[in-house]
Amino acid sequence: MPSSSSSPSLPPVIADNIPSLPSPSEVKAEVAVATKKSLSSLRDFAAGGVGGIFAVLVGHPFDLVKVRLQTAEKGVYTGAMDVVRRTVAREGMVKGLYAGVSAPLVGVTPMFAVSFWGYGVGKQLVESNSTVVNGQLSVAQISTAGFFSAMPQTLITTPFERVKVLLQIQGQEELKPGEKPRYAGGTDVVRQLYKEGGIKSVYRGSLMTLARDGPGSAAYFATYEVIKRRLTPANPDGTPGKLSLPAVMAAGGAAGVAMWIPVFPVDTVKSWLQSAEGNPTIGGTVRMLYRNGGFKAFFPGMGPAMARAVPANAATFLGVELAHNAMTKMLG
């Protein structure tokens, strides 16, 4: 008769199918990997925010000229320098060229933070679901991660660009003596838009923003990584060396140009959608632009956009790399 103190054993069929618990060392290793990924994401978020501030301070005047050229009626301006001349004469140097800067300054910090965080998360997803050769992502893998970064970014980008565009074009309107502008500032824009059409009005242009930023971000990060790799010097043992800050800026400037070239017509449609009165549609806006100026109508402000792309994005990646270097020195 078996002893009552003996414990019953499971049938072999069941016992063989019960997964074994991980050992303490395995749990510790998995926690370390998860912690490292979380800290990496936080660093990407913080560095992206710093890069965004750098981008706004350098690039906003160029962006203002681009938007005013994109949204002005045909014949209002003769070119980019005419926009600058008339803006400075009417509104002053700082106030004029930095009209609407409050919205991007407040919005760009989280916008770029989310973009670089999304890019980091995108790279982690790519690494988890595809094969990485020699520890380096391919151009296609980087592009996939870049496109992914635009998805969460659109939630922040759309309302802030809607506010920015409305404030920028407001400055080109001639006011009668004693007449006040329609909007008193960014907060007032949001208040009026919400009153007129609710959250849908605030987020007008979301689809075109994603259509611009998805492929644009794919080209952006892919170009930066490819040029960065080519400019990175090799150590005597063949491993990658330290990239200089001028090289970082060169790669960043090239990335900005690569981002804008394929998506500029989409940005033009987005600017018209976000600045027009009433309830414009994407199809109606495209037809209106083509009817008024043919294919050329989709590229007004291309010069200022390209002129802005190099310094603004060079500044962006400079800020990102400086922030990463500072965090590495402080936190290890």
Solvent accessible surface area in square Angstrom, and as a share of the most:
residue,aa,sasa,rsa
1,M,233,1.04
2,P,116,0.73
3,S,71,0.46
4,S,121,0.78
5,S,103,0.67
6,S,73,0.47
7,S,98,0.63
8,P,132,0.83
9,S,104,0.67
10,L,104,0.52
11,P,69,0.43
12,P,99,0.62
13,V,117,0.67
14,I,90,0.46
15,A,46,0.36
16,D,120,0.62
17,N,115,0.59
18,I,94,0.48
19,P,112,0.70
20,S,105,0.68
21,L,162,0.81
22,P,70,0.44
23,S,46,0.30
24,P,117,0.74
25,S,77,0.50
26,E,92,0.41
27,V,68,0.39
28,K,156,0.66
29,A,56,0.43
30,E,114,0.51
31,V,88,0.51
32,A,58,0.45
33,V,82,0.47
34,A,57,0.44
35,T,66,0.38
36,K,153,0.65
37,K,86,0.36
38,S,64,0.41
39,L,95,0.47
40,S,47,0.30
41,S,15,0.10
42,L,118,0.59
43,R,53,0.19
44,D,25,0.13
45,F,88,0.37
46,A,47,0.36
47,A,0,0.00
48,G,0,0.00
49,G,5,0.05
50,V,54,0.31
51,G,0,0.00
52,G,0,0.00
53,I,67,0.34
54,F,66,0.28
55,A,3,0.02
56,V,6,0.04
57,L,95,0.47
58,V,58,0.34
59,G,0,0.00
60,H,5,0.02
61,P,25,0.16
62,F,72,0.30
63,D,10,0.05
64,L,0,0.00
65,V,6,0.04
66,K,5,0.02
67,V,2,0.01
68,R,0,0.00
69,L,32,0.16
70,Q,3,0.01
71,T,15,0.09
72,A,18,0.14
73,E,121,0.54
74,K,181,0.77
75,G,69,0.66
76,V,58,0.33
77,Y,24,0.09
78,T,131,0.76
79,G,27,0.26
80,A,34,0.26
81,M,147,0.66
82,D,12,0.06
83,V,0,0.00
84,V,40,0.23
85,R,152,0.55
86,R,75,0.27
87,T,0,0.00
88,V,43,0.25
89,A,87,0.68
90,R,77,0.28
91,E,39,0.17
92,G,30,0.29
93,M,120,0.53
94,V,110,0.63
95,K,159,0.67
96,G,0,0.00
97,L,22,0.11
98,Y,67,0.26
99,A,17,0.13
100,G,13,0.12
101,V,30,0.17
102,S,58,0.38
103,A,7,0.05
104,P,11,0.07
105,L,65,0.32
106,V,100,0.58
107,G,0,0.00
108,V,12,0.07
109,T,47,0.27
110,P,43,0.27
111,M,19,0.08
112,F,32,0.13
113,A,2,0.02
114,V,18,0.10
115,S,8,0.05
116,F,16,0.07
117,W,88,0.31
118,G,0,0.00
119,Y,12,0.05
120,G,5,0.05
121,V,30,0.17
122,G,1,0.01
123,K,63,0.27
124,Q,43,0.19
125,L,84,0.42
126,V,17,0.09
127,E,90,0.40
128,S,81,0.52
129,N,121,0.62
130,S,55,0.35
131,T,110,0.64
132,V,45,0.26
133,V,99,0.57
134,N,144,0.74
135,G,73,0.70
136,Q,91,0.40
137,L,13,0.06
138,S,56,0.36
139,V,79,0.46
140,A,72,0.56
141,Q,26,0.11
142,I,2,0.01
143,S,29,0.19
144,T,81,0.47
145,A,0,0.00
146,G,0,0.00
147,F,77,0.32
148,F,59,0.25
149,S,0,0.00
150,A,0,0.00
151,M,97,0.43
152,P,31,0.20
153,Q,19,0.08
154,T,13,0.07
155,L,120,0.60
156,I,40,0.20
157,T,1,0.00
158,T,0,0.00
159,P,20,0.12
160,F,60,0.25
161,E,21,0.09
162,R,8,0.03
163,V,6,0.03
164,K,22,0.09
165,V,1,0.01
166,L,14,0.07
167,L,18,0.09
168,Q,0,0.00
169,I,27,0.14
170,Q,26,0.12
171,G,17,0.17
172,Q,38,0.17
173,E,92,0.41
174,E,134,0.60
175,L,82,0.41
176,K,150,0.64
177,P,141,0.89
178,G,83,0.80
179,E,84,0.38
180,K,171,0.73
181,P,62,0.39
182,R,113,0.41
183,Y,14,0.05
184,A,97,0.75
185,G,25,0.24
186,G,17,0.17
187,T,117,0.68
188,D,24,0.13
189,V,0,0.00
190,V,62,0.36
191,R,137,0.50
192,Q,34,0.15
193,L,5,0.02
194,Y,131,0.50
195,K,164,0.70
196,E,105,0.47
197,G,40,0.38
198,G,23,0.22
199,I,109,0.55
200,K,169,0.72
201,S,16,0.10
202,V,9,0.05
203,Y,72,0.27
204,R,43,0.16
205,G,11,0.10
206,S,37,0.24
207,L,122,0.60
208,M,19,0.09
209,T,0,0.00
210,L,56,0.28
211,A,42,0.33
212,R,18,0.06
213,D,16,0.08
214,G,0,0.00
215,P,57,0.36
216,G,1,0.01
217,S,8,0.05
218,A,16,0.12
219,A,28,0.22
220,Y,11,0.04
221,F,2,0.01
222,A,9,0.07
223,T,30,0.18
224,Y,7,0.03
225,E,30,0.14
226,V,36,0.21
227,I,50,0.25
228,K,52,0.22
229,R,79,0.29
230,R,200,0.73
231,L,80,0.40
232,T,34,0.19
233,P,71,0.44
234,A,80,0.62
235,N,60,0.31
236,P,146,0.92
237,D,112,0.58
238,G,58,0.56
239,T,64,0.37
240,P,101,0.63
241,G,19,0.18
242,K,175,0.74
243,L,24,0.12
244,S,62,0.40
245,L,68,0.34
246,P,96,0.60
247,A,15,0.12
248,V,4,0.02
249,M,75,0.33
250,A,57,0.44
251,A,0,0.00
252,G,0,0.00
253,G,3,0.03
254,A,33,0.26
255,A,0,0.00
256,G,0,0.00
257,V,41,0.24
258,A,28,0.21
259,M,39,0.17
260,W,17,0.06
261,I,97,0.49
262,P,79,0.50
263,V,4,0.02
264,F,0,0.00
265,P,35,0.22
266,V,37,0.21
267,D,1,0.01
268,T,0,0.00
269,V,5,0.03
270,K,3,0.01
271,S,1,0.01
272,W,44,0.15
273,L,7,0.04
274,Q,0,0.00
275,S,17,0.11
276,A,32,0.25
277,E,132,0.59
278,G,50,0.48
279,N,144,0.74
280,P,41,0.26
281,T,85,0.49
282,I,60,0.31
283,G,32,0.31
284,G,25,0.25
285,T,7,0.04
286,V,57,0.33
287,R,155,0.56
288,M,43,0.19
289,L,7,0.04
290,Y,115,0.44
291,R,171,0.62
292,N,87,0.45
293,G,32,0.31
294,G,21,0.20
295,F,153,0.64
296,K,173,0.73
297,A,21,0.16
298,F,20,0.09
299,F,84,0.35
300,P,38,0.24
301,G,8,0.08
302,M,50,0.22
303,G,47,0.45
304,P,12,0.08
305,A,1,0.01
306,M,41,0.18
307,A,51,0.39
308,R,40,0.15
309,A,0,0.00
310,V,74,0.42
311,P,47,0.30
312,A,1,0.01
313,N,7,0.04
314,A,8,0.06
315,A,9,0.07
316,T,0,0.00
317,F,4,0.02
318,L,33,0.16
319,G,0,0.00
320,V,8,0.04
321,E,32,0.14
322,L,72,0.36
323,A,12,0.09
324,H,51,0.23
325,N,60,0.31
326,A,45,0.35
327,M,25,0.11
328,T,72,0.42
329,K,178,0.75
330,M,144,0.64
331,L,125,0.62
332,G,68,0.65
